[in-house]
Amino acid sequence: MTPPSHFTIFKAILHLLMKLLLLTTFPLKAIFRSALMVNLLELVQIQSLLRLLDITGSMIHGLRIKDGKATYVSRYVRTSRLKQEEFFGGAKFMKIGDLKGLFGLFTVYMQMLRTKLKVLDISYGNGTANTALVYHHGKLLALSEADKPYVLKVLEDGDLQTLGMLDYDKRLAHSFTAHPKVDPVTGEMFTFGYSHAPPYITYRVISKDGIMQDPVPITIPEAIMMHDFAITENYAIMMDLPLCFRPKEMVKNNKLAFTFDATKKARFGVLARYANNEALIKWFELPNCFIFHNANAWEEGDEVVLITCRLQNPDLDMVNGGVKEKLENFCNELYEMRFNMKSGAASQRKLSESAVDFPRINENYTGRKQRYVYGTTLNSISKVTGIIKFDLHAEPETGKSQLEVGGNVQGIFDLGPGRFGSEAVFVPSQPGTECEEDDGYLIFFVHDENTGKSSVNVIDAKTMSAEPVAVVELPKRVPYGFHAFFVTEEQIQEQAKL
């Protein structure tokens, strides 16, 4: 057998790293009232943030509440990757944290060889479905941005089944973001995928009936990581941020293949959301940064407004070892960015101190102007220490060096010493926009390292009172996770119709 050339190996790195190195964050899924809480988590002690991303499969931890009774469930998403590694009795696919230096090159070669010899089958994807959940057209989807969605079904008793991969009648031939947007008015879902090959980004619209429209390629100068995007009533906002895919750095500098280029600007492309090509996309520039998660976007006169968590000078290598001194600089701040569609001007302003991430809103306002943003407060090793509420109608207080109540910070729910949590999901008290925007509840998982116990907490989103509305103790530890999701009783029942 003739060994592959260096060029062949380099091409394989380009392909496989974009498939398997895409940064994901563990999802926590939730349904409340007639409800279920879910989390995709690792079952071993976390030694670094990237170790969180390296699990073979995602385990969903759920809590369903119905008729005053709570039912806890934990199930793996039965991905093709998980099934194959179960068969072999151990890990066979590449992991993010291993792809550094010469060892990373060897790891790529080994996966190429295993695939060539048909030891591994990647025809049904090799993703982990371990980042987030979304509900659309009667389907609950488990997502990771390096693969296609997996369809889950919530059973009447709260149990979960994996139904298989979704490719939209073979119309989906690329990866699918972990952060698609569902328009609460039209029922459509908007999504994208990114790739190592031009045009690097592909934008898609999925009708309320689940029909995926033709792809819209978005051309940018080089391959990047694009973890999230945003929509308004009339636009989609793409983000060309300088966390660039440069696999030569993996061997040359013993780094991960995604490298932040501090010499490049951050670019934001505003595209008509029903465009059938990129001809009329309008690009705006701001100082360099990276963004993992957006809160929302809307239109105000000639301007498109984006509320986001902005990160300065990200270095994925600094989270690969979980070293506290490095992680102290890995902090997000809430920002408002404005893009004037008439003049072409762009501006930004800081709305918070560090560190805030995983922003959520009342999703009945997705793509429309809203007032409140909820997020998580993070400590120096990126554990969730509390839940914070921002009022965008208030001005930030100046002169502060940490997150405190006052100004635009309307409330902070502190989890307490040794207690750490997850992303909080907003659940409105009434459907639609019939009630006030912040009239509802925040639901999240908490783990108490003092006692070793885990629970689901429910707090009042309007008052942010220190007294929880409800606490449901769980029979086992739920490992730390990130993203959360809420599925209504109506959505659970709707699954049976399809």
KALIN-V625367 format. One record per run of one state. SS is the DSSP state (hx for helix, st for strand, lp for the rest). FROM is the first residue (numbers start at 1). TO is the last residue. If there is no record, write none. Layout:
ss:SS from:FROM to:TO
ss:SS from:FROM to:TO
This chain:
ss:lp from:1 to:5
ss:hx from:6 to:20
ss:lp from:21 to:26
ss:st from:27 to:30
ss:lp from:31 to:34
ss:st from:35 to:35
ss:lp from:36 to:36
ss:st from:37 to:41
ss:lp from:42 to:48
ss:hx from:49 to:53
ss:lp from:54 to:58
ss:st from:59 to:66
ss:lp from:67 to:68
ss:st from:69 to:76
ss:lp from:77 to:79
ss:hx from:80 to:88
ss:lp from:89 to:95
ss:hx from:96 to:98
ss:lp from:99 to:100
ss:hx from:101 to:116
ss:lp from:117 to:131
ss:st from:132 to:136
ss:lp from:137 to:138
ss:st from:139 to:143
ss:lp from:144 to:149
ss:st from:150 to:154
ss:lp from:155 to:159
ss:st from:160 to:165
ss:lp from:166 to:180
ss:st from:181 to:182
ss:lp from:183 to:188
ss:st from:189 to:194
ss:lp from:195 to:199
ss:st from:200 to:206
ss:lp from:207 to:211
ss:st from:212 to:212
ss:lp from:213 to:215
ss:st from:216 to:219
ss:lp from:220 to:223
ss:st from:224 to:224
ss:lp from:225 to:229
ss:st from:230 to:231
ss:lp from:232 to:234
ss:st from:235 to:240
ss:lp from:241 to:242
ss:st from:243 to:245
ss:lp from:246 to:247
ss:hx from:248 to:252
ss:lp from:253 to:257
ss:st from:258 to:260
ss:lp from:261 to:265
ss:st from:266 to:272
ss:lp from:273 to:281
ss:st from:282 to:286
ss:lp from:287 to:289
ss:st from:290 to:300
ss:lp from:301 to:302
ss:st from:303 to:311
ss:lp from:312 to:315
ss:hx from:316 to:319
ss:lp from:320 to:323
ss:hx from:324 to:327
ss:lp from:328 to:331
ss:st from:332 to:340
ss:lp from:341 to:345
ss:st from:346 to:350
ss:lp from:351 to:355
ss:st from:356 to:360
ss:lp from:361 to:362
ss:hx from:363 to:365
ss:lp from:366 to:371
ss:st from:372 to:378
ss:lp from:379 to:383
ss:st from:384 to:391
ss:lp from:392 to:405
ss:st from:406 to:406
ss:lp from:407 to:408
ss:st from:409 to:414
ss:lp from:415 to:418
ss:st from:419 to:421
ss:lp from:422 to:424
ss:st from:425 to:428
ss:lp from:429 to:439
ss:st from:440 to:448
ss:lp from:449 to:452
ss:st from:453 to:460
ss:lp from:461 to:469
ss:st from:470 to:473
ss:lp from:474 to:482
ss:st from:483 to:483
ss:lp from:484 to:488
ss:hx from:489 to:497
ss:lp from:498 to:498
